[in-house]
């Protein structure tokens, strides 16, 4: 697992999922802007936490693929009532 810094996370994402680099960069810009405007490190901390989880998952390709499949299943069911939930 890389250090929990934007630079180390960027390097890890570049190696594991290069197609996600634009999303990481955009998220970092937004987090830095929000942190400056709000005068709090919270947005940057959330950025690091979010991308650390992403890297932790992507380090195990079979688990990452399973997670994406489960996300597709959930997305397909959105808008349909689950049979076990009361109406």
C-alpha positions in Angstrom: 0.0 0.0 0.0 1.4 3.4 -0.9 1.9 6.3 1.5 -1.3 8.2 2.1 -0.3 11.3 0.1 -1.7 12.7 -3.1 1.6 12.0 -5.0 1.9 8.4 -3.8 -1.8 7.7 -4.5 -1.4 9.2 -8.0 1.6 7.0 -8.7 -0.4 3.9 -7.5 -3.4 4.9 -9.6 -1.2 5.5 -12.6 0.2 1.9 -12.2 -3.1 0.1 -11.3 -5.8 2.0 -13.3 -4.3 4.7 -15.6 -7.7 5.4 -17.1 -8.8 6.8 -13.6 -6.1 9.5 -13.5 -8.3 12.2 -14.9 -10.9 11.5 -12.1 -8.1 11.5 -9.5 -6.8 14.8 -10.8 -10.2 16.4 -10.9 -11.0 15.2 -7.4 -7.7 16.6 -6.1 -8.4 20.0 -7.7 -11.9 20.1 -6.2 -10.6 19.0 -2.8 -7.8 21.6 -2.7 -10.2 24.3 -3.8 -12.8 23.4 -1.2 -10.1 23.1 1.5 -8.8 26.6 0.7 -12.3 28.1 0.6 -13.5 26.4 3.8 -10.1 26.8 5.5 -10.2 23.2 6.6 -8.2 20.1 5.6 -11.3 18.0 5.6 -11.8 17.9 1.8 -8.2 16.8 1.3 -8.5 14.2 4.0 -11.6 12.9 2.2 -9.7 12.8 -1.1 -6.9 10.8 0.4 -9.3 8.4 2.2 -11.4 7.8 -1.0 -8.4 7.1 -3.2 -6.7 5.0 -0.6 -9.7 2.7 -0.6 -9.7 2.7 -4.5 -6.0 1.7 -4.5 -6.5 -1.0 -1.8 -9.3 -2.6 -3.9 -7.5 -2.3 -7.3 -4.4 -4.0 -5.8 -6.4 -7.2 -6.0 -7.8 -7.4 -9.6 -10.1 -10.4 -9.0 -11.7 -8.6 -6.0 -12.0 -5.4 -8.0 -13.7 -7.2 -10.8 -16.1 -8.8 -8.4 -16.9 -5.5 -6.8 -17.6 -3.9 -10.2 -19.9 -6.9 -11.0 -21.8 -6.4 -7.8 -22.1 -2.7 -8.4 -23.6 -3.4 -11.8 -26.1 -5.8 -10.2 -27.1 -3.1 -7.6 -27.4 -0.4 -10.3 -29.6 -2.7 -12.4 -31.9 -3.1 -9.4 -32.2 0.6 -8.6 -35.8 1.7 -9.1 -37.2 -1.7 -8.6 -38.6 -2.6 -5.2 -36.8 -5.5 -3.6 -39.3 -8.3 -2.9 -38.4 -8.5 0.8 -39.0 -4.8 1.5 -42.5 -3.6 2.5 -44.1 -1.3 0.0 
